[in-house]
Amino acid sequence: MQYFDFFQYPLDKFPGLSIIRAFGKKIETDLNYSYFLGDFMTCDGLKVLDIPDISESETKILAEEILKTFDFFEFVVVKPGQILAWFPGNYPYVNWNYPFQLINLNFRECLPKGGSFRTLVRIISNSFRLLDKHPVNKVRVDLGENPANFLWFHSQNKNVERICPITEKTKKKAIYWSNSAILNDLASYIGFEISQNIPIDTDNSIIWINITTQGVELINLMRACEFIDKEILKHIGDHDDRLVIEFNDGFYNKRNALYFIYPKEKINFLRKFQLIKKTPGCFLLTENG
């Protein structure tokens, strides 16, 4: 939602991450259904412990196990550890906890109240019983890995109008490039063209570049900075507007986030920076900015 706000869209038009994920995966949605994301997590009875790293095939197998008992929904796997699920009917909107917000909590304390969500509550509450001894999780435990023995729904859709794409708002071409795919769906929904290559032709364009480092250690950040200096900045000419470069998807992980906003003039990014704190995440402006 902070990205949504950053690109100057009203937050009441945010459709829910489930719809954004469906849009990015070209999955058609129907107003007669309610959509949720479902994440597989590690649970010890009632306490949620972790978000395990599982494959897409494991995700599909575990979701199908849930479906054998509760055939009230349909699903597709949208990424490792996560499914998009849809249920018949229009559920009243609830601001569900995101998976990372459940860590070290009793999940029952975070369940929605009221009978409208009885089906989802039953699935969530019984997922540990159904999945804890599943062959997939037995193998994971034998290998010393956390089991994916709990399913949590979140990111419910809102029935809102489709936003005006950023290309129409700005009358400019919008290009997004990243070395990971984690924000592709959101960028597509806003109206960015997902580029497979580092954008070079930047005339009359908004360029959004996202860099995900291989870790939070200083050496990894230095390597990312070197990559930007050698592979990206050389393509920025005096005719370009500002280029935003983001590290580690920092809007949800602010401690490890660095954002560089380059002004129109091309200068070396190793010069002095000014920290701005009244923006989402952490932004650094060059001294000429």
Secondary structure, 3 states (H helix, E strand, C coil): CHHHHHCCCCHHHCCCHHHHHHHHCCCCCCCCEEEEEEEEEEEECCEEEECCCCCHHHHHHHHHHHHHHCCCCEEEEEECCEEEEEEECCCCCCCCCCHHHHCCCEHHHHCCCCHHHHHHHHHHHHHHHHHCCCHHHHHHHHCCCCCCCEEEEECCCCCCCCCCCHHHHHCCEEEEEECCCCCHHHHHHHCCEECCCCCCCCCCEEEEEEECCCCCCHHHHHHHHHHHHHHCHHHCCCCCCCEEEEECCCCCCHHHCCEEEECCCCCCCCCCEEEECCCCCCEEEECCC
